[in-house]
Amino acid sequence: MMQKIVADVSKNLNVTLSRDCDKVVGLRSHLRKVHSLLCLECDEVKMIGIWGPAGIGKTTIARALYNQLSSSFPLRCFMGNLKGSYHKSIMGVDDYDSKLCLQSQLLSKIFNQTDMKVHDLCAIKEWLHDQRVLIILDDVEELEQLDTLAKETSWFGPGSRIIFTMKDKNILKAHGIKEIYHVDLPSKEEALEILCLSAFKQRSPREGFKELSHRIAEFCGYLPLGLCVVGSSLRGASKNEWGHQLYRLETSIDRKIGNVLRVGYETLLQKDQDLFLHIACFFYNENVDHMTTLLSKSNLDVRNGLKTLADKSLVKVSTDGRIVMHCLLQKLGRQIVLEQSIEPGRRQFLVDPQEICDVLANETGTGSVLGISFDMSKISEFSISRRAFARMRNLQFLRFYINKPGMHKKVSLLDDMEYLPSLKLLDWNSYPRKRLPPKFRPECLIELRMQFSKLEKLWGGVQLLVNLKKIDLSYSFKLKEIPNLSETSNLEILRLVFCKSLVELPSSISNLHKLKKLIMKGCKKLQVIPTNINLASLDEVDMSNCSSLTSFPDISRNIKHLNLRNTKIREVPPTIGRHWSSLTWLHIGSRNLMTLSYVPESLRKLDLRNSHFITIPDCVIGLPFVQSLIIQNCRKLVSLHGLPPSLWCLDATDCRSLTSVLHSFGDPCASFNYRNCVMLEEEARRRIIQQWDYNYLCLPGKEVPINFTHKATGNSIAVPMSSASSRFKACLLLSPVKGYPLFDITCRLRSKEGILLNEVEYWISGLSPKFLTEHLLIFCGDLFQTDKCHELDITTSEILFEFSCRDNDDKIIECGVQILREEGESSSSAMD
């Protein structure tokens, strides 16, 4: 019996972990040792450290540990790449804003929010002191990071586990952490296995390579990262090539990590070495397509070069298409550039802030410089000479950025610069002057990005900009004029977010036949838009919160996404309904929208929030394909007597005059939200609840309906199990919620024997508006995990339903469950 229970629990906990352990040599042993330090059975808060040199595998262990443990903790967070995330001020005093930013990042990750605001350094303690959390902080390099994110165990609730990985053991000691796991180098046998997996894709050397493999593993110092990089560089190589590599390791290595990693770099062809240096110094973490565009006219073969670098474990491409390079490899690349000359102005790339300041102030740049990446947040203030770029005739990539949100640096341009090279990329955050230098030659520009600038105008006249594909002048609050773009025929993206002084979009945009995105959100003074044009490639337009805009932007009939929310547009012209057959998303709700008679039948999503409709317009009800309808805060809406037949998501939050609802639910996966529709009549609520073929429903209510045959006060209930049933319907009575809390519900189902059968999570739209009164949350789900139901051999007489609210379980006043009958089963058996 015990063996069976152990087997079932083991299957249910983590099926992917065993596969991960098999792929990573020695991982099982590491996890077993870390588990012994965690003491998961005790309720006290424990902090432990994972310590070892760079490239040893600390992050791999931490990731696997997180995957193994996360399902056991209601709140969890893996906060990676902490390196460089904390900055001290120029005077050496701890920077309060940096600490606030760190706490904001941690809480945002834990609660799955994009940008939680933190106003003081007590935030983590206030949010988490009574919560059981799993937090892993990876690659910590400063004591201040620990003090900011996990100063004391009292910051976290009972049973919490806080895990740090770092290279410096002294930081752990200084923080008072006694439980430290030292990640040792792998044994000779394990190191050989790691090397062989990278070089031969098997666990042992090929015939004739055994001695060479042993010697190379030894000269790599058994460092896992070095073994992988060197092994990948030797994949498919002959014995002679292995011998040459061994000679290089023997003659140049001093057992330091840099020398191990350099071997992989030096096996590359010259053009691939150049690409490696471009990534290490300028394009790390960039989108592949973005980098490819910027390097399109260089002699670098980006696509094939990236594949070569990835095959040799020098870079990775993430699932979202970004170029990922290990920090050690990035350092290697920068060290190689550093060795090009003792004079910074004679190197290919400049990345050190102080060196950049010196070069620009002293005019010591040369034709060797290809790119400058300047983190201005690391310098208090600086001046740029008028001839700073005069000798940098080959400069292609110029990026001035601020790594710390909210920081504004004092940049002095002594006068208009006499020379600015033929750049491909000009990315200058907070550019300090009203115009670009008059002698700037932008004809080679591919991307112009100048957010938060003081620009009022870019340049005068017409510039020949056939290479320019992207312009981003967002948050340039003083920008009054967009230049004539008639010769910018290849422009694809124009972003002018919150350019609050911009009044007019020039008529020259009629020549932008390759324009795909026009983003002008928050241009409050925008009034004039060209008419009688049809930009064939334009598929996304965002003019939301352009509060002075009165005319509909009829500039393309191929637009797919159009956002005109919160403008002064009062109606949609008839031509839109007839001719805009590509439009799938339309956001047009505002207090100024008085009528809606025409909308394209092609719509899939329609957002009418804040509008003053009394009933849903007929043209909306007749839409054949619309799936999502948002009518939030339509305060005059009284009735819903018809909805599109294809609708599967309705959000009627804060429709506080809504009384009557007479419509059917067509899709069994539908989600409907009637939060704060406090005037809903009893008959309307009853009709909505009776139609249970939906995924999610929220509406005001005072008690769990009678058709939920199993009820209990609080947040858990045991329900007798029908062997023929596989689905359930649940109802929770929630207390009023004040403010704007994080709010989601987790439902865990366990057998009478304690085996976890399923876990389902339901968000109430993330950051939710307050509940004005008690609400009912109703949802359906499976009794067993779909992907595991065939693996589980469970016979149980009852199922325990446990409901938890991330914000506070006390918000669940009452719960009810109904076991749904299977197709063909009698109604009475399903209710028992």
N, C-alpha and C positions, 0 to 999 in steps of 0.2 A: 504493500500500500504506500509506504513512504517513498519507495523508488518511483512509483507511478506519479505521486504528487510532485516530486522533485523534477521529473521529466516534463510534466505538464507546465509547471511554473517556468522552467528553463525555456521551453518553447515560447511561452507567452511574453516573457520579459523582453528579449532582444534577439531577433533572428539574424539581424544584419551584423551584429558584433562579431559573431564567430567567423563570418566571412572576412571582416576587416582584420581580425587577428591572424587569420591564415595568410593574408597578403603582406603584413608587416612583421618582419622577423623579430622575435623576442617580445612582441607587444603583450602577449598573455602574461608573461612573467612580470613585466612592469606594472600592469594593472593589478595583479594579485598583491604586489608589495604596497602599492598605494592604498588599496582597499584596507589593508591591515592598519594603516595610519588613520583612516577616516572614521573607523568605529561607527558605522552607520546605524547600529542598533541603539546607540545612546542618544538622549534628547538634548544634550548640551551643544552649544554652538562650537564648531571646531574650525580652526584655520590651519592649513598645512601649506608647505612650500614644495615645489618641484624645482630642483636646482641642478644645473649642469652647463657645460660650455655651449656656445652657438653651434647649431648643426647637429646636436646630439640626439634630437628627437623629442624634446620637451613638449612642443606644440602637438605633435602626433599623439603622444600619450594623453595630453590634456583633452584633445578632441575626442578620442576614443572614450575617455572617462566620462566626458559630458554626454556623449551619445548613449552610454550605458546607464547613467544615473538620472538623466533629465526627466524621464517619465515618472519618476518617484517624487518629484518636487513640483508643487503647483506653480512656483515662480522660478525661472532659471534664466541664466544669461552667460554666454561665452563672449567675453570682450577681448578681442584679439588686437594685435598690432598696437599695443599701448606705447610702443617706442616713439618718442618724439611728440606724444600727445600732451605733455605738460611743459610749460615754458615759464621760466623765471623772468622777472622784469630786468631791465638793463642795470638797475642798481643792485640787483641780487636779492631783492625782497620777494617773498613768495607772491605770486600773481593771483589775486583773488578771482579774477575773471576766468583764468585757466581752470581753477578748481571747480567753479560753478559749471563750466563747460563739461568737465569730466563727469561730474555728478549727473548732469543732464543726459549725457550719452548713456551712462549706466542705466538710469531709470527708464529712458526711452527704449533701450533694448529689452529690459525686463518686462515692461508693459506693452512692448510691440507698438510703440508710437514713433512718429517721425521726428518730433522735436518737442519734448516736454520742457516747459519752462521751470527753471530753478532759481529761486531768489535769495536763498541763504544756504550755508553749508550744513544745516541740520536736516536737509531734505531727505537724504538716504535713511537716516535714523527714523524720521517721522513716517516715511512710507513703509519701511521694512521691519521695524522693531518687533512687530507681532506676526511676521510672515516667515514661513519656512521656505528658505531660498537656497538654490545652488548657484553660486557665482564663481566663474573661472576668469581670472585676470591673467592674460597671456603676455609674456615678454615685458614684465615690469622692469624699469631701469632706474627709478628714483624712489626714495623713501616717501617723498611728498605724494606720489601717486597712491601708495598704500594708505597714508594718513587721510587722503581725500576720499577714497572709495570704500575703505574698510578699516577705519581707525580702531574700532573696538568691537568685541563680540556682542556687546549690548545693543549694537545697531541692528541686529538681526534676531528673528524669532527662534524659538527652540527647535533643535534638529537641523538648523542651517549648516551648510558646508561651504566654506570659502577657500578657494584653491588659487595659489599664485605660481606662475612659472617665471624664472629669471636666471640670469647668468651670475649675479653677485650674491653670494651667501650672506655677506655682511648686512645687506638690506633686510633680509629675513630676520637675522639676529636682532638688528636694531628695532624691528617692529615687534619683537617679543615672541616670535614664532619658533616653537621648539620642535614641532613635528615637521621634519624636513626629509624629503626623499631625494637622494642624490642619484641622478641618472648616470650610471657608469657606461663606459664604452662597451660595446658588445665584445663577446669573446672572439677568439680567432676564428672559430667555426662559424659563429653568427656573422662576423664581418665578411667572411668568404661567401657565405650564402647571400648577403646583401649585394655584394659585388657581382656575383654570378647572375642574380635575378635581373640586374640592370644590364649586364653585358651580354648574357646568353639567353635571358628569359627562362632560365631553369635554375635549380637550387645548387647545382654542383658544376665544376668546370667542364668544359668540353675536353675531349681527348687531346692530349698534347699541350693543354693550357694550364695544367694544375700548378706547376711550379711558378709560372709567371703570375697566375692569379694570387697565389699566396704572397708573393713578394710585393705585388702592387697593393694588395690589401694592407700589408704591413707599412708600406711607405705612405699610404693614405692615413696612417695613424688610427685606423679602424673607426674614423669619424663617419657616421652614417651618411651625412650629406655629401662628404667628399667621395665616399664609395659609390654613391648613386651617380654623381656627376662624372667621375672618371670612368665608371663602368659604362655609362651611356655613350661617352665619347669613343669607347672602344668597340661599340656594338658593330659587328660585321667586319672588324679589322683583322688583318693577317697577323701571324706570329711575329713577323718582322716589325710591323707597326706597334704591336704590344711591346716588343723589345725597345723600340725607340721611345715609347712613352715611359717605360721603366727607367731608361737612362735619364730622361728629363727629370723624373721624380727623384732619382738618386742624386743628381748633380745640383738641383735647385731647391729642393724642399728642405725646410728646417723644422718640419713638423707643425708649422703654423697653418691655420685654416686658409689664409689667403693664398699660400702657395699650392695647397691642394686644389682649391677652386680654379686657380689660374690655368691648370692643366687642361681643363675642359675648354676654356676660352682659346688657348693657343692652338688647339686642334682645328679651329674653325678656319675657313677661307677668309681672305681679307675683307670681302664685302659683308660676310656674316659677323666678323669681329666689329666692323663699323656699325652694323645694326645693333649689336649687343651694347656698344657704348652709347648709341642714341637712346636706347631704352633705359639703361642704367642712369644716365644723366638727365634725361628730359622726358621720356615717354612712358616711364613705369606707371602702372595703374591706368593708362589711357585705353580708350576703346580702340580695338584693332582697326576698324574702318576709319576712325579719325586719324590715326597715325598713318595708315596707308594713303589717305588723301593728301596729307601734308608732305609725304615723301614720294608722291607719285612721279615727280619729274627729276628725282635723284637717280643715282646709279645703283641704288639699293633695290634688291628684289625682296620686297617686304613679305609677301605671302609665303614664298618658298623659304626665305630666311627665317621667318617665325617657326615654320615647321622644323627646320634644322635645329634651331635653338631649343624647341620643345622636346625634340627627340633626344637631345643631349642633356636634358634636365636643367637647362639654364633659364628657361622661362616656362610659364604655364599660361593658358588662356582660360579664364574663368567661364562659368556657365552664362554670365551676362556679357561675354565678349570682351572682357578687359584683360590687359597684359599684366600678369602677376610675376614678379621677380623676387626671389628670396632676398632679404635685406643684406645677407653676406655677399651675395653675388652683385647686388647693387653697389656695395662698398668696393668690391673688387674692380668693377668697371670705373668707378670714380677714382680709385687709386691708380689705375692704368692711365687715365687722363692726367692725373696729377703729375705722373712721371714724365709726361711729354715735355715739360719745361719747368724750370724753377720760376719763370716769369708767368704769372696767371694769364696775362694778355696774349700769350703765345700758345695757349691750349685750345683744344676743340670746343670744350664746354666749360662754362663758369657756373658753379652752383654754390660756392661758399659766399655768404652775404658780405663778409668783410672784404674779401678779395674783389668782389664785384664793385663795392663802393670805391675801393682804391683805383681800380681800372677806369671807372667812369669819371672819377674826380680828377685823375691825373692823365687822362687821355692816352693810356698805355695799351689799348686794345690793338690787335693786328688782324691781318687777313686770315689767320688760323682759326679765329673764333667762329663757330657755326651756330651756337646756341647759348643763351643766357637764361637761367631759371633762378629768379631772385625772390626769396622769401623775405618780404619787407618787414614782417612782424618781428624779425630778429635784430632789427636795427632801429634805434630811436628816431633819428632823422638823418638825412643825407642830401647832398647836392650833386647835380649832374652838370658837368661842363657843357658848354654849347657845342664843342667839337668832340664830345665823348665818343661818338661812334664814327668819327671821320676816317679812321684807318681800318675799321671792321667791314671791309667791302664784301665779305662772304657771309656775313651774319644773316641767318635765315629764320631763326626762331627766337623771339624775345618775349619772355613771360615775367611780369612783375606781379606777384600775388601776395595775399595776406592770409597766412595759415590760421590765424586766430579770428573767429567771427567777432565783428563789432569793433575791431581795432582800425584806426585811421592814422596813417603815418604822415609825417611832415616831409614832403618831397619838394625840393627846390630845383627848378629848372632856371638856371641863371639868366637865360634868354631863350628865344626860339632856337632850337638846335639847328645848326647849319646843315647838318647831314644826318639822315636816318636811312639806313641801307634798304635795299630791295628785299624786304622781308616777305616770307611766306606766312608767318604767324606773328601777329601783334596782339598780345594779351597783356593789357596793362590795367590792373585794378586801381581805381582812385586816381586816374590821370589828372594832374593838377591844373592844366591850362584850358583855355576856352576853345582852342582849335589845335589841330595837329600842325606841326611845323610846315611852313609854306613850301619848303624844298623837299618834303617827303614824297617819295615816288612809290605810290601804292600799287603800281601795275602788276607786281608779282604776288600780291596778297592773295592767300587762299582763305584765311580766316582773320577777321577783325573782331576782337573781343575787348571791350573797355567798360566793364561794369563799374558803377559808383563813380563815374568820372565827373569832372566839372565842365565837360564839353558843352558848348552852346551850339556849335556847328563843327562838322568834320573838316570840310574844305569847300572852297568856292569853285564854281564852274562844273564842267563835266570831266570826269576822270575815266580813262580807259581801264576797266577792271574786269577783263575777261576771265581771270583766274579765280576771282572772289566767289566763294561758295557760302560763306556764313558771316553775318554781321550780328553782333550782340552788344547793344548799348544799354542794357537793362539797368535800372536804378540811376541813370544819369538824369537827375532831377531837373537840371537846368537846360537840358537839350531842347532847343526851340525849332530846329529845322533839320530835316533829312535831306542830304544832297541829291542832286540829280543823278538817278541811277539808270539812265537810259543806256549806258554802255557797260552795265553790269549784268550781262545776259546770262551768266551761269549761276547766279545767286540762287541758293536753295533754301536758306533759312534766314529770316529777318526777325530778331527778337528785340523788342523795345518795351520790356515790362517796366511799369511804373516810371515812365518818362513823363513826369507830371506837367511839364511845360509845353509838351508837343501838341500843336493844334491841328496840324494838317498832315495827311499822308500824300506825298507828291504824286502827280499824275504820271511821272516817269515809271512808276511800278507797272504800268501797262506793258513795259518791255521785258518784264521778268518772267519769261515763259517757262523757266525751270524752277520757279519758286514753289516749294512744297509746304513750308510752314510760315505763317505770319502771326507772331505772338505779340500782342499789344495790351496785355492785361494791365489795368490800373492807370491807363493814360487819361487822367481825369479831364483834361482840357480838349481832348480829341473831338473835333466836330466835322472835319471835312475829309471825305473819302472819295476817290475817283469813281466815276460811274461809266457804264457802257463799255466795260472790259470783261474779258473772260480768260483768266489765267488757267491754262489747260492742266498744269501740273499741281496746282494748289489743292491740297487735301485737308489742311488743318488751319483754322482761323480762330484766335482767341482774343476777343475784345471785351471780355467781361470786366465789369467795374469801370468801364469808360463812361463815367456818369454824365458827360455832356453830349454823348453821341445820340443823334435823333434819327439818322438815316440808316436803312438796312444795307449792309455791305454786299451789294450784288456785284461781286468782282470775279466770281468763278462759278460755273455750274457743275464742277467736279469735286467740290468740297465734300469731305466725309465727316469731319468733326467741326462743328461751329458752336462757339460759346459767346453769347451776347447777354449773359446774365447781368442784371443790375445796370442797365443802360436806360436811356430815355426813349427807346424805340417803343412805339405804341401799338404797332401791328405788323404782321408779316404780309408782304405784297403777294398778290395772286401768282405772279410768275414763279415764286419759290415752290409752291405746291405743284405746279405743272412741269417745271423743267429741272429741278434739282434732284435728279433720280439717284445720285450717288450718296446723298446725305444720309448718314446712319445715326449720328449723335447730334442732337440739337438742344442747347442750353439757352433758354430765352426768357426765363422767368424774371419778372421785376414788378415793382409796384406801379410802373407806368404802362405795363402791357394791359390794355383794356379789352381787346378782342383778339380772337384767334380763329380765323376762318379757313386758313390755308396752311397745310403742312405736307411735306412729301410722304408718299406711301412707303418709301424705302426706309423710314426711320426704325431703328432698333432701340434707341434710348432717347427719352424726351424729359427735359428738366424744366418744370414750370413753377419752381418754388418762388414764393413771395408775391405771386400774381393775385389779382383781385376778382377772380372768377367766382360766380355763385354756383355754377354747375360745370362739369367737364364739357368742353366744347365738342360738338358733334364730329368735327374733323378728327379729333383725337380718338373718340370711341370707335371710329371706322378704320383706324390704322390696322392693316392686316399682319404686320410683322413686328410691331413694337414689343419689346420684352421687359423694359424697365421704364417706369413712370414715376417721377419725383414731383410731388405737389406739396412739399414741406412749407409750412407757414403761410398757406393760402387762407388767411384769416376770415374771408368772406364766403368760403366754400361751404355750402349747406348740405348738399346731397351728392351721392355717387350712385346714379341710377344706370350706369353703363360704363363698361371698361373694355378696352381692346381684347379680343378673344385670345390672342397669343401672349398676353401679359403673364410674367412669372415673378415680377418684383414690383411692389407698390410701396412707396414711402409717403405717408400722409401725416408725418409728425407735425404737431402743433397746428393742425387744422381745427381750431378750437370752436368753430361754429358748426362743424359737421355733425349732423343729427341722423341722417338717413343713408343707409347703404343697401342697395338692391342690385346685386350682381353675382354672377357665379364664378367659380374658380375653375379655369380650364386646365391648368397644368399641375400635376401632383407634386412638382418640385417648387411650387410658388412660395414666395416670402412676402408677407404683408405686415406693414408697420403702421399702427394707429396710435403711436405714443402721444399722450396729452390731448387726444380727441375727447375732451371731457364732456361734451354735449351729446355724445352718441346715445341714441335711444336704446332701451333695453332690448327691444325686438331686433334692432340692428346688430347689437352685440351677440344675441343668441344665434342669429342667422350666420354670422361670421364664424362663430365657434363651431357650429354644427358641421360646417364644411371643412373637414379635417385633412383633406388631401393637400397639405402644404408642408413645406420644410420648416417654416418659422412664422410665428404670429405674435404680435405684441399689441395690447390694447388695454384701456382702463377696465378695472374690475375689482370687486370687493371680496369675492370668494371663489374657490375652485368649483367649476360647474359640476352638476350632479352626475353627468355621464362618465366622470372619472371615478370608477368604482372603488379604487383604493386610494385613500386619503390619509394624511398624517400632518400634524403640526410640526413645524421645523423643516429641516433640509434632508431628511432621509426616510425611506419607507421600504419595508419588505413586502414583496408581491408574490403570491403563489404562481408557479410556473406551469404553463400549458406546453406539453411536449411538441405540439404541432405549430407553435407560434415562433416567429422570428423577429417581429417588430413591435414597437411600443409607441405610445403617445403620452407625453408628459405635460403637466401644467404646474407652473409655479406662481404663487401669489407673492408679489414683491412690494415692499414698503416704499413710500415716497423717497426720492433721492434729491438732495439739494446740491446745487452747484453743477459742475461739469466733471464728474468722476470717470475713471476708467471702469468699464463695466462689461464683464463677460461671465457666462455661466458654463461650468464644467459638470458634466453628468458622467459618473463612474458606475458601472454595473459589475457586481461581484456575485459569485455563486454563494450558496449557503456555506460552502467549504472555504470561502475567502479568495477564490481564484478570480482575478480580474478578467471579465468577459469582454468589456468594451469601454471606451472612453470617448465622449463626444463633447466638443466645445462649441458654444454659440456666442457670437459677439452681438451686442446690442449697438451696432454701428459705431464701434470704437469709442471715441469721445462723445458721450451721449448728453443731450440736453437733460435738464432735471425732470424728474417725474413729479407732476403736480399732485398726483394722488396715487393710490394703490393701482398696480398694473398686473395683468396676467401675461405670462410668457408661456406660449404653447409651442411644442415642437415634437417632431417624430424622429425615430431613430431605429437602428438595428440592435437587437439584443446581443449579438455577437459581432466581433470584427469580421468584416466580409472576407478579408484576405486570409483569415485564420480559422474560419468556422469549420473547415474540413479537418484541420489539425487537432482541434479540441475534441476530446472524448469526455464530455461532461454530462452527468445526469444529476440534476439538483431539483429539490422540491420547491425552492423559492429563490428569487433574485433580490438582492439588496440594491436599491437605487440610492446613490449618494450625490447630492447636488451641492456645488460650492460656488460662491461668488468671489471673484478675485478681489473685489473691493472690500467685501464684508459679508460673511455668511449670515449675519443677523438680518440682512435685507430679505432673506427668504422666510416669509411668514408661514406659508403652508405649501404642501406639495401634493400632487395627485398623479396617478399613473393608470393608464388603460392599456392592457395587452391586446394588440390588434389581431383580428382573426386572419388566418390565411385564406387564400382564394379557395372556395369550395367548402370551407369549414362553417359550421353553424354559428350563428350569432351568440348563442348562449355559452358555447364552449370557449369562445374568445374572451368573454367577459369574466370568466372564472379564474 
